[in-house]
Amino acid sequence: MEFQNWQQMGNEIVKRLTDVRQQTRDEIEAANAPKTAVTCPFCGATTIPDAQGRCEFCGGSVNG
Ligand SMILES: [Zn+2]
């Protein structure tokens, strides 16, 4: 019984560490992803959003 609890706790820790690692990997992939030009809904320009997903011309959020 006691062992089961420790094992469960260990699995939980491993899972959380794995989640963090996966999240980091996703962020790296997002940073390396080819930038796609989108049409800004605010100023109508064709823009490649910056790291925050904002139009490079007017600063409006275009969300890739
Ligand atoms: Zn714009």
N, CA, C, O and the ligand as a Tripos MOL2 file, in Angstrom:
@<TRIPOS>MOLECULE
protein
  257   255    65     0     0
PROTEIN
NO_CHARGES

@<TRIPOS>ATOM
      1 N           0.8420   -1.2050    0.0000 N.3       1 MET1
      2 CA          0.0000    0.0000    0.0000 C.3       1 MET1
      3 C           0.8780    1.2550    0.0000 C.2       1 MET1
      4 O           0.7300    2.1440   -0.8390 O.2       1 MET1
      5 N           1.7970    1.2950    0.9730 N.am      2 GLU2
      6 CA          2.7030    2.4510    1.0660 C.3       2 GLU2
      7 C           3.5080    2.6220   -0.2250 C.2       2 GLU2
      8 O           3.6510    3.7280   -0.7460 O.2       2 GLU2
      9 N           4.0200    1.5190   -0.7140 N.am      3 PHE3
     10 CA          4.8230    1.5580   -1.9300 C.3       3 PHE3
     11 C           4.0140    2.1080   -3.1050 C.2       3 PHE3
     12 O           4.5140    2.8960   -3.9080 O.2       3 PHE3
     13 N           2.7700    1.6800   -3.1860 N.am      4 GLN4
     14 CA          1.8980    2.1480   -4.2670 C.3       4 GLN4
     15 C           1.8010    3.6710   -4.2720 C.2       4 GLN4
     16 O           1.8400    4.3130   -5.3210 O.2       4 GLN4
     17 N           1.6730    4.2340   -3.0560 N.am      5 ASN5
     18 CA          1.5550    5.6910   -2.9570 C.3       5 ASN5
     19 C           2.8150    6.3840   -3.4460 C.2       5 ASN5
     20 O           2.7480    7.3630   -4.1890 O.2       5 ASN5
     21 N           3.9620    5.8700   -3.0260 N.am      6 TRP6
     22 CA          5.2330    6.4740   -3.4650 C.3       6 TRP6
     23 C           5.3980    6.3620   -4.9740 C.2       6 TRP6
     24 O           5.8660    7.2820   -5.6450 O.2       6 TRP6
     25 N           4.9930    5.1910   -5.4850 N.am      7 GLN7
     26 CA          5.1230    4.9810   -6.9200 C.3       7 GLN7
     27 C           4.2320    5.9690   -7.6770 C.2       7 GLN7
     28 O           4.6310    6.5320   -8.6970 O.2       7 GLN7
     29 N           3.0410    6.1630   -7.1650 N.am      8 GLN8
     30 CA          2.1010    7.0820   -7.8070 C.3       8 GLN8
     31 C           2.6640    8.5020   -7.7960 C.2       8 GLN8
     32 O           2.5810    9.2270   -8.7870 O.2       8 GLN8
     33 N           3.2420    8.8850   -6.6430 N.am      9 MET9
     34 CA          3.8250   10.2190   -6.5200 C.3       9 MET9
     35 C           4.9830   10.3900   -7.5120 C.2       9 MET9
     36 O           5.1350   11.4340   -8.1450 O.2       9 MET9
     37 N           5.7960    9.3270   -7.6260 N.am     10 GLY10
     38 CA          6.9120    9.3700   -8.5620 C.3      10 GLY10
     39 C           6.4240    9.5260   -9.9850 C.2      10 GLY10
     40 O           6.9890   10.3030  -10.7550 O.2      10 GLY10
     41 N           5.3930    8.8060  -10.3370 N.am     11 ASN11
     42 CA          4.8540    8.9070  -11.6900 C.3      11 ASN11
     43 C           4.3340   10.3090  -11.9600 C.2      11 ASN11
     44 O           4.4930   10.8400  -13.0590 O.2      11 ASN11
     45 N           3.7180   10.8980  -10.9580 N.am     12 GLU12
     46 CA          3.1690   12.2460  -11.1010 C.3      12 GLU12
     47 C           4.2890   13.2590  -11.3730 C.2      12 GLU12
     48 O           4.1550   14.1410  -12.2210 O.2      12 GLU12
     49 N           5.3940   13.1110  -10.6340 N.am     13 ILE13
     50 CA          6.5340   14.0250  -10.8230 C.3      13 ILE13
     51 C           7.1070   13.8550  -12.2360 C.2      13 ILE13
     52 O           7.3840   14.8350  -12.9280 O.2      13 ILE13
     53 N           7.2750   12.6140  -12.6430 N.am     14 VAL14
     54 CA          7.8170   12.3470  -13.9870 C.3      14 VAL14
     55 C           6.9010   12.9610  -15.0440 C.2      14 VAL14
     56 O           7.3690   13.5460  -16.0200 O.2      14 VAL14
     57 N           5.6110   12.8240  -14.8420 N.am     15 LYS15
     58 CA          4.6510   13.3440  -15.8060 C.3      15 LYS15
     59 C           4.7810   14.8670  -15.9090 C.2      15 LYS15
     60 O           4.7680   15.4260  -17.0060 O.2      15 LYS15
     61 N           4.9080   15.5250  -14.7580 N.am     16 ARG16
     62 CA          5.0240   16.9880  -14.7830 C.3      16 ARG16
     63 C           6.3090   17.4280  -15.4740 C.2      16 ARG16
     64 O           6.3020   18.3790  -16.2560 O.2      16 ARG16
     65 N           7.3950   16.7480  -15.1900 N.am     17 LEU17
     66 CA          8.6560   17.0880  -15.8390 C.3      17 LEU17
     67 C           8.5460   16.8960  -17.3450 C.2      17 LEU17
     68 O           9.0590   17.6960  -18.1280 O.2      17 LEU17
     69 N           7.8660   15.8200  -17.7350 N.am     18 THR18
     70 CA          7.6830   15.5500  -19.1600 C.3      18 THR18
     71 C           6.8450   16.6440  -19.7960 C.2      18 THR18
     72 O           7.1380   17.0850  -20.9080 O.2      18 THR18
     73 N           5.8080   17.0850  -19.1050 N.am     19 ASP19
     74 CA          4.9580   18.1550  -19.6230 C.3      19 ASP19
     75 C           5.7690   19.4200  -19.8530 C.2      19 ASP19
     76 O           5.6330   20.0680  -20.8910 O.2      19 ASP19
     77 N           6.6120   19.7710  -18.8930 N.am     20 VAL20
     78 CA          7.4280   20.9770  -19.0180 C.3      20 VAL20
     79 C           8.3620   20.8520  -20.2070 C.2      20 VAL20
     80 O           8.5420   21.7910  -20.9820 O.2      20 VAL20
     81 N           8.9570   19.6660  -20.3360 N.am     21 ARG21
     82 CA          9.8690   19.4400  -21.4530 C.3      21 ARG21
     83 C           9.1290   19.5630  -22.7880 C.2      21 ARG21
     84 O           9.6360   20.1540  -23.7420 O.2      21 ARG21
     85 N           7.9240   18.9950  -22.8330 N.am     22 GLN22
     86 CA          7.1280   19.0690  -24.0630 C.3      22 GLN22
     87 C           6.7870   20.5200  -24.3760 C.2      22 GLN22
     88 O           6.8300   20.9410  -25.5320 O.2      22 GLN22
     89 N           6.4530   21.2690  -23.3510 N.am     23 GLN23
     90 CA          6.0960   22.6790  -23.5390 C.3      23 GLN23
     91 C           7.2960   23.4480  -24.0970 C.2      23 GLN23
     92 O           7.1540   24.2580  -25.0140 O.2      23 GLN23
     93 N           8.4730   23.1840  -23.5340 N.am     24 THR24
     94 CA          9.6900   23.8440  -24.0100 C.3      24 THR24
     95 C           9.9470   23.4960  -25.4630 C.2      24 THR24
     96 O          10.3240   24.3530  -26.2630 O.2      24 THR24
     97 N           9.7410   22.2420  -25.7950 N.am     25 ARG25
     98 CA          9.9530   21.7960  -27.1680 C.3      25 ARG25
     99 C           8.9750   22.5090  -28.1080 C.2      25 ARG25
    100 O           9.3450   22.9250  -29.2060 O.2      25 ARG25
    101 N           7.7250   22.6420  -27.6630 N.am     26 ASP26
    102 CA          6.7290   23.3360  -28.4830 C.3      26 ASP26
    103 C           7.1430   24.7790  -28.7110 C.2      26 ASP26
    104 O           6.9930   25.3050  -29.8140 O.2      26 ASP26
    105 N           7.6650   25.4220  -27.6720 N.am     27 GLU27
    106 CA          8.0790   26.8150  -27.8000 C.3      27 GLU27
    107 C           9.2410   26.9460  -28.7700 C.2      27 GLU27
    108 O           9.2860   27.8850  -29.5650 O.2      27 GLU27
    109 N          10.1760   26.0120  -28.7100 N.am     28 ILE28
    110 CA         11.3070   26.0390  -29.6320 C.3      28 ILE28
    111 C          10.8100   25.8430  -31.0590 C.2      28 ILE28
    112 O          11.2560   26.5270  -31.9810 O.2      28 ILE28
    113 N           9.8850   24.9050  -31.2330 N.am     29 GLU29
    114 CA          9.3470   24.6570  -32.5650 C.3      29 GLU29
    115 C           8.6170   25.8860  -33.0880 C.2      29 GLU29
    116 O           8.7310   26.2290  -34.2640 O.2      29 GLU29
    117 N           7.8750   26.5390  -32.2220 N.am     30 ALA30
    118 CA          7.1570   27.7470  -32.6280 C.3      30 ALA30
    119 C           8.1390   28.8310  -33.0420 C.2      30 ALA30
    120 O           7.9010   29.5620  -34.0040 O.2      30 ALA30
    121 N           9.2400   28.9330  -32.3160 N.am     31 ALA31
    122 CA         10.2350   29.9520  -32.6250 C.3      31 ALA31
    123 C          10.9340   29.6580  -33.9490 C.2      31 ALA31
    124 O          11.3340   30.5720  -34.6690 O.2      31 ALA31
    125 N          11.0740   28.3680  -34.2580 N.am     32 ASN32
    126 CA         11.7640   27.9840  -35.4870 C.3      32 ASN32
    127 C          10.8170   27.8520  -36.6760 C.2      32 ASN32
    128 O          11.2610   27.7190  -37.8170 O.2      32 ASN32
    129 N           9.5220   27.8890  -36.4080 N.am     33 ALA33
    130 CA          8.5400   27.6970  -37.4750 C.3      33 ALA33
    131 C           8.6790   28.7930  -38.5200 C.2      33 ALA33
    132 O           8.9340   29.9530  -38.1940 O.2      33 ALA33
    133 N           8.5090   28.4110  -39.7690 N.am     34 PRO34
    134 CA          8.5700   29.4240  -40.8200 C.3      34 PRO34
    135 C           7.4610   30.4470  -40.6200 C.2      34 PRO34
    136 O           6.3160   30.0900  -40.3470 O.2      34 PRO34
    137 N           7.8090   31.7150  -40.7590 N.am     35 LYS35
    138 CA          6.8270   32.7630  -40.5550 C.3      35 LYS35
    139 C           5.9060   32.8400  -41.7650 C.2      35 LYS35
    140 O           6.3450   32.7900  -42.9140 O.2      35 LYS35
    141 N           4.6380   32.9610  -41.4760 N.am     36 THR36
    142 CA          3.6550   33.0220  -42.5380 C.3      36 THR36
    143 C           3.0850   34.4300  -42.6150 C.2      36 THR36
    144 O           2.6610   34.9980  -41.6080 O.2      36 THR36
    145 N           3.0800   34.9740  -43.7940 N.am     37 ALA37
    146 CA          2.5010   36.3000  -43.9770 C.3      37 ALA37
    147 C           0.9890   36.2120  -43.8670 C.2      37 ALA37
    148 O           0.3660   35.3060  -44.4210 O.2      37 ALA37
    149 N           0.4180   37.1410  -43.1610 N.am     38 VAL38
    150 CA         -1.0300   37.2070  -43.0250 C.3      38 VAL38
    151 C          -1.4780   38.6280  -43.3690 C.2      38 VAL38
    152 O          -0.6810   39.5670  -43.3540 O.2      38 VAL38
    153 N          -2.7550   38.7640  -43.6760 N.am     39 THR39
    154 CA         -3.2940   40.0870  -43.9160 C.3      39 THR39
    155 C          -3.8060   40.6520  -42.5990 C.2      39 THR39
    156 O          -4.6750   40.0620  -41.9580 O.2      39 THR39
    157 N          -3.2690   41.7890  -42.2030 N.am     40 CYS40
    158 CA         -3.6630   42.4000  -40.9490 C.3      40 CYS40
    159 C          -5.1030   42.9090  -41.0420 C.2      40 CYS40
    160 O          -5.4400   43.6550  -41.9620 O.2      40 CYS40
    161 N          -5.9540   42.5050  -40.0890 N.am     41 PRO41
    162 CA         -7.3470   42.9540  -40.1200 C.3      41 PRO41
    163 C          -7.5010   44.4270  -39.7280 C.2      41 PRO41
    164 O          -8.5650   45.0140  -39.9230 O.2      41 PRO41
    165 N          -6.4490   45.0150  -39.1810 N.am     42 PHE42
    166 CA         -6.5380   46.4010  -38.6970 C.3      42 PHE42
    167 C          -6.1070   47.3950  -39.7580 C.2      42 PHE42
    168 O          -6.7980   48.3840  -40.0030 O.2      42 PHE42
    169 N          -4.9500   47.1350  -40.4020 N.am     43 CYS43
    170 CA         -4.4530   48.0880  -41.3890 C.3      43 CYS43
    171 C          -4.4610   47.5210  -42.8010 C.2      43 CYS43
    172 O          -4.1740   48.2370  -43.7600 O.2      43 CYS43
    173 N          -4.7920   46.2190  -42.9360 N.am     44 GLY44
    174 CA         -4.9230   45.6360  -44.2640 C.3      44 GLY44
    175 C          -3.6030   45.2880  -44.9260 C.2      44 GLY44
    176 O          -3.5850   44.8220  -46.0650 O.2      44 GLY44
    177 N          -2.5090   45.5060  -44.2320 N.am     45 ALA45
    178 CA         -1.2050   45.2060  -44.8180 C.3      45 ALA45
    179 C          -0.9280   43.7070  -44.7550 C.2      45 ALA45
    180 O          -1.4170   43.0060  -43.8690 O.2      45 ALA45
    181 N          -0.1420   43.2380  -45.7030 N.am     46 THR46
    182 CA          0.3690   41.8780  -45.6200 C.3      46 THR46
    183 C           1.5860   41.9240  -44.7120 C.2      46 THR46
    184 O           2.5840   42.5720  -45.0270 O.2      46 THR46
    185 N           1.4960   41.2350  -43.5860 N.am     47 THR47
    186 CA          2.5330   41.3600  -42.5750 C.3      47 THR47
    187 C           2.9350   40.0050  -42.0350 C.2      47 THR47
    188 O           2.1350   39.0700  -42.0210 O.2      47 THR47
    189 N           4.1550   39.9010  -41.5970 N.am     48 ILE48
    190 CA          4.6110   38.7100  -40.8830 C.3      48 ILE48
    191 C           4.6000   39.0630  -39.4020 C.2      48 ILE48
    192 O           5.3980   39.8890  -38.9590 O.2      48 ILE48
    193 N           3.7080   38.4490  -38.6330 N.am     49 PRO49
    194 CA          3.5690   38.8210  -37.2210 C.3      49 PRO49
    195 C           4.8810   38.6720  -36.4550 C.2      49 PRO49
    196 O           5.6810   37.7800  -36.7380 O.2      49 PRO49
    197 N           5.0840   39.5420  -35.4970 N.am     50 ASP50
    198 CA          6.2700   39.4370  -34.6490 C.3      50 ASP50
    199 C           6.0730   38.3370  -33.6110 C.2      50 ASP50
    200 O           5.0820   37.6080  -33.6540 O.2      50 ASP50
    201 N           7.0190   38.2190  -32.6780 N.am     51 ALA51
    202 CA          6.9860   37.1420  -31.6830 C.3      51 ALA51
    203 C           5.7220   37.1660  -30.8400 C.2      51 ALA51
    204 O           5.3000   36.1310  -30.3230 O.2      51 ALA51
    205 N           5.1200   38.3250  -30.6970 N.am     52 GLN52
    206 CA          3.8870   38.4490  -29.9140 C.3      52 GLN52
    207 C           2.6390   38.3260  -30.7860 C.2      52 GLN52
    208 O           1.5230   38.5080  -30.3000 O.2      52 GLN52
    209 N           2.8210   38.0190  -32.0710 N.am     53 GLY53
    210 CA          1.6890   37.8630  -32.9690 C.3      53 GLY53
    211 C           1.0610   39.1770  -33.3740 C.2      53 GLY53
    212 O          -0.1390   39.2460  -33.6420 O.2      53 GLY53
    213 N           1.8780   40.2280  -33.4170 N.am     54 ARG54
    214 CA          1.3530   41.5480  -33.7620 C.3      54 ARG54
    215 C           1.8250   41.9910  -35.1470 C.2      54 ARG54
    216 O           2.9170   41.6470  -35.6000 O.2      54 ARG54
    217 N           0.9770   42.7530  -35.7880 N.am     55 CYS55
    218 CA          1.2920   43.3100  -37.0930 C.3      55 CYS55
    219 C           2.5520   44.1830  -36.9660 C.2      55 CYS55
    220 O           2.6830   44.9860  -36.0420 O.2      55 CYS55
    221 N           3.4710   43.9970  -37.9260 N.am     56 GLU56
    222 CA          4.7160   44.7580  -37.8600 C.3      56 GLU56
    223 C           4.5140   46.2140  -38.2520 C.2      56 GLU56
    224 O           5.3930   47.0450  -38.0220 O.2      56 GLU56
    225 N           3.3570   46.5330  -38.8460 N.am     57 PHE57
    226 CA          3.1120   47.9010  -39.2750 C.3      57 PHE57
    227 C           2.3290   48.7100  -38.2440 C.2      57 PHE57
    228 O           2.7290   49.8150  -37.8790 O.2      57 PHE57
    229 N           1.1900   48.1420  -37.7690 N.am     58 CYS58
    230 CA          0.3390   48.9080  -36.8670 C.3      58 CYS58
    231 C           0.3570   48.3530  -35.4440 C.2      58 CYS58
    232 O          -0.1610   49.0000  -34.5340 O.2      58 CYS58
    233 N           0.9380   47.1740  -35.2260 N.am     59 GLY59
    234 CA          1.0170   46.6170  -33.8920 C.3      59 GLY59
    235 C          -0.2510   45.9110  -33.4420 C.2      59 GLY59
    236 O          -0.3480   45.4810  -32.2930 O.2      59 GLY59
    237 N          -1.2210   45.7870  -34.3360 N.am     60 GLY60
    238 CA         -2.4570   45.0880  -33.9780 C.3      60 GLY60
    239 C          -2.2330   43.5900  -33.8860 C.2      60 GLY60
    240 O          -1.3780   43.0450  -34.5850 O.2      60 GLY60
    241 N          -2.9800   42.9310  -33.0440 N.am     61 SER61
    242 CA         -2.8300   41.4980  -32.8490 C.3      61 SER61
    243 C          -3.4480   40.7570  -34.0310 C.2      61 SER61
    244 O          -4.6500   40.8530  -34.2760 O.2      61 SER61
    245 N          -2.6150   40.0180  -34.7580 N.am     62 VAL62
    246 CA         -3.1190   39.2800  -35.9200 C.3      62 VAL62
    247 C          -3.0980   37.7720  -35.7040 C.2      62 VAL62
    248 O          -3.6900   37.0220  -36.4790 O.2      62 VAL62
    249 N          -2.4120   37.3270  -34.6460 N.am     63 ASN63
    250 CA         -2.3970   35.9130  -34.2650 C.3      63 ASN63
    251 C          -2.0730   34.9590  -35.4100 C.2      63 ASN63
    252 O          -2.7740   33.9740  -35.6420 O.2      63 ASN63
    253 N          -1.0010   35.2770  -36.1120 N.am     64 GLY64
    254 CA         -0.4670   34.4000  -37.1180 C.3      64 GLY64
    255 C          -1.4430   33.9920  -38.1990 C.2      64 GLY64
    256 O          -1.0810   33.2420  -39.1060 O.2      64 GLY64
    257 ZN         -1.5800   46.1540  -39.1880 Zn       65 ZN65
@<TRIPOS>BOND
     1     1     2 1
     2     2     3 1
     3     3     4 2
     4     3     5 am
     5     5     6 1
     6     6     7 1
     7     7     8 2
     8     7     9 am
     9     9    10 1
    10    10    11 1
    11    11    12 2
    12    11    13 am
    13    13    14 1
    14    14    15 1
    15    15    16 2
    16    15    17 am
    17    17    18 1
    18    18    19 1
    19    19    20 2
    20    19    21 am
    21    21    22 1
    22    22    23 1
    23    23    24 2
    24    23    25 am
    25    25    26 1
    26    26    27 1
    27    27    28 2
    28    27    29 am
    29    29    30 1
    30    30    31 1
    31    31    32 2
    32    31    33 am
    33    33    34 1
    34    34    35 1
    35    35    36 2
    36    35    37 am
    37    37    38 1
    38    38    39 1
    39    39    40 2
    40    39    41 am
    41    41    42 1
    42    42    43 1
    43    43    44 2
    44    43    45 am
    45    45    46 1
    46    46    47 1
    47    47    48 2
    48    47    49 am
    49    49    50 1
    50    50    51 1
    51    51    52 2
    52    51    53 am
    53    53    54 1
    54    54    55 1
    55    55    56 2
    56    55    57 am
    57    57    58 1
    58    58    59 1
    59    59    60 2
    60    59    61 am
    61    61    62 1
    62    62    63 1
    63    63    64 2
    64    63    65 am
    65    65    66 1
    66    66    67 1
    67    67    68 2
    68    67    69 am
    69    69    70 1
    70    70    71 1
    71    71    72 2
    72    71    73 am
    73    73    74 1
    74    74    75 1
    75    75    76 2
    76    75    77 am
    77    77    78 1
    78    78    79 1
    79    79    80 2
    80    79    81 am
    81    81    82 1
    82    82    83 1
    83    83    84 2
    84    83    85 am
    85    85    86 1
    86    86    87 1
    87    87    88 2
    88    87    89 am
    89    89    90 1
    90    90    91 1
    91    91    92 2
    92    91    93 am
    93    93    94 1
    94    94    95 1
    95    95    96 2
    96    95    97 am
    97    97    98 1
    98    98    99 1
    99    99   100 2
   100    99   101 am
   101   101   102 1
   102   102   103 1
   103   103   104 2
   104   103   105 am
   105   105   106 1
   106   106   107 1
   107   107   108 2
   108   107   109 am
   109   109   110 1
   110   110   111 1
   111   111   112 2
   112   111   113 am
   113   113   114 1
   114   114   115 1
   115   115   116 2
   116   115   117 am
   117   117   118 1
   118   118   119 1
   119   119   120 2
   120   119   121 am
   121   121   122 1
   122   122   123 1
   123   123   124 2
   124   123   125 am
   125   125   126 1
   126   126   127 1
   127   127   128 2
   128   127   129 am
   129   129   130 1
   130   130   131 1
   131   131   132 2
   132   131   133 am
   133   133   134 1
   134   134   135 1
   135   135   136 2
   136   135   137 am
   137   137   138 1
   138   138   139 1
   139   139   140 2
   140   139   141 am
   141   141   142 1
   142   142   143 1
   143   143   144 2
   144   143   145 am
   145   145   146 1
   146   146   147 1
   147   147   148 2
   148   147   149 am
   149   149   150 1
   150   150   151 1
   151   151   152 2
   152   151   153 am
   153   153   154 1
   154   154   155 1
   155   155   156 2
   156   155   157 am
   157   157   158 1
   158   158   159 1
   159   159   160 2
   160   159   161 am
   161   161   162 1
   162   162   163 1
   163   163   164 2
   164   163   165 am
   165   165   166 1
   166   166   167 1
   167   167   168 2
   168   167   169 am
   169   169   170 1
   170   170   171 1
   171   171   172 2
   172   171   173 am
   173   173   174 1
   174   174   175 1
   175   175   176 2
   176   175   177 am
   177   177   178 1
   178   178   179 1
   179   179   180 2
   180   179   181 am
   181   181   182 1
   182   182   183 1
   183   183   184 2
   184   183   185 am
   185   185   186 1
   186   186   187 1
   187   187   188 2
   188   187   189 am
   189   189   190 1
   190   190   191 1
   191   191   192 2
   192   191   193 am
   193   193   194 1
   194   194   195 1
   195   195   196 2
   196   195   197 am
   197   197   198 1
   198   198   199 1
   199   199   200 2
   200   199   201 am
   201   201   202 1
   202   202   203 1
   203   203   204 2
   204   203   205 am
   205   205   206 1
   206   206   207 1
   207   207   208 2
   208   207   209 am
   209   209   210 1
   210   210   211 1
   211   211   212 2
   212   211   213 am
   213   213   214 1
   214   214   215 1
   215   215   216 2
   216   215   217 am
   217   217   218 1
   218   218   219 1
   219   219   220 2
   220   219   221 am
   221   221   222 1
   222   222   223 1
   223   223   224 2
   224   223   225 am
   225   225   226 1
   226   226   227 1
   227   227   228 2
   228   227   229 am
   229   229   230 1
   230   230   231 1
   231   231   232 2
   232   231   233 am
   233   233   234 1
   234   234   235 1
   235   235   236 2
   236   235   237 am
   237   237   238 1
   238   238   239 1
   239   239   240 2
   240   239   241 am
   241   241   242 1
   242   242   243 1
   243   243   244 2
   244   243   245 am
   245   245   246 1
   246   246   247 1
   247   247   248 2
   248   247   249 am
   249   249   250 1
   250   250   251 1
   251   251   252 2
   252   251   253 am
   253   253   254 1
   254   254   255 1
   255   255   256 2
@<TRIPOS>SUBSTRUCTURE
     1 MET1         2 RESIDUE 1 A MET
     2 GLU2         6 RESIDUE 1 A GLU
     3 PHE3        10 RESIDUE 1 A PHE
     4 GLN4        14 RESIDUE 1 A GLN
     5 ASN5        18 RESIDUE 1 A ASN
     6 TRP6        22 RESIDUE 1 A TRP
     7 GLN7        26 RESIDUE 1 A GLN
     8 GLN8        30 RESIDUE 1 A GLN
     9 MET9        34 RESIDUE 1 A MET
    10 GLY10       38 RESIDUE 1 A GLY
    11 ASN11       42 RESIDUE 1 A ASN
    12 GLU12       46 RESIDUE 1 A GLU
    13 ILE13       50 RESIDUE 1 A ILE
    14 VAL14       54 RESIDUE 1 A VAL
    15 LYS15       58 RESIDUE 1 A LYS
    16 ARG16       62 RESIDUE 1 A ARG
    17 LEU17       66 RESIDUE 1 A LEU
    18 THR18       70 RESIDUE 1 A THR
    19 ASP19       74 RESIDUE 1 A ASP
    20 VAL20       78 RESIDUE 1 A VAL
    21 ARG21       82 RESIDUE 1 A ARG
    22 GLN22       86 RESIDUE 1 A GLN
    23 GLN23       90 RESIDUE 1 A GLN
    24 THR24       94 RESIDUE 1 A THR
    25 ARG25       98 RESIDUE 1 A ARG
    26 ASP26      102 RESIDUE 1 A ASP
    27 GLU27      106 RESIDUE 1 A GLU
    28 ILE28      110 RESIDUE 1 A ILE
    29 GLU29      114 RESIDUE 1 A GLU
    30 ALA30      118 RESIDUE 1 A ALA
    31 ALA31      122 RESIDUE 1 A ALA
    32 ASN32      126 RESIDUE 1 A ASN
    33 ALA33      130 RESIDUE 1 A ALA
    34 PRO34      134 RESIDUE 1 A PRO
    35 LYS35      138 RESIDUE 1 A LYS
    36 THR36      142 RESIDUE 1 A THR
    37 ALA37      146 RESIDUE 1 A ALA
    38 VAL38      150 RESIDUE 1 A VAL
    39 THR39      154 RESIDUE 1 A THR
    40 CYS40      158 RESIDUE 1 A CYS
    41 PRO41      162 RESIDUE 1 A PRO
    42 PHE42      166 RESIDUE 1 A PHE
    43 CYS43      170 RESIDUE 1 A CYS
    44 GLY44      174 RESIDUE 1 A GLY
    45 ALA45      178 RESIDUE 1 A ALA
    46 THR46      182 RESIDUE 1 A THR
    47 THR47      186 RESIDUE 1 A THR
    48 ILE48      190 RESIDUE 1 A ILE
    49 PRO49      194 RESIDUE 1 A PRO
    50 ASP50      198 RESIDUE 1 A ASP
    51 ALA51      202 RESIDUE 1 A ALA
    52 GLN52      206 RESIDUE 1 A GLN
    53 GLY53      210 RESIDUE 1 A GLY
    54 ARG54      214 RESIDUE 1 A ARG
    55 CYS55      218 RESIDUE 1 A CYS
    56 GLU56      222 RESIDUE 1 A GLU
    57 PHE57      226 RESIDUE 1 A PHE
    58 CYS58      230 RESIDUE 1 A CYS
    59 GLY59      234 RESIDUE 1 A GLY
    60 GLY60      238 RESIDUE 1 A GLY
    61 SER61      242 RESIDUE 1 A SER
    62 VAL62      246 RESIDUE 1 A VAL
    63 ASN63      250 RESIDUE 1 A ASN
    64 GLY64      254 RESIDUE 1 A GLY
    65 ZN65       257 GROUP 0 **** ****
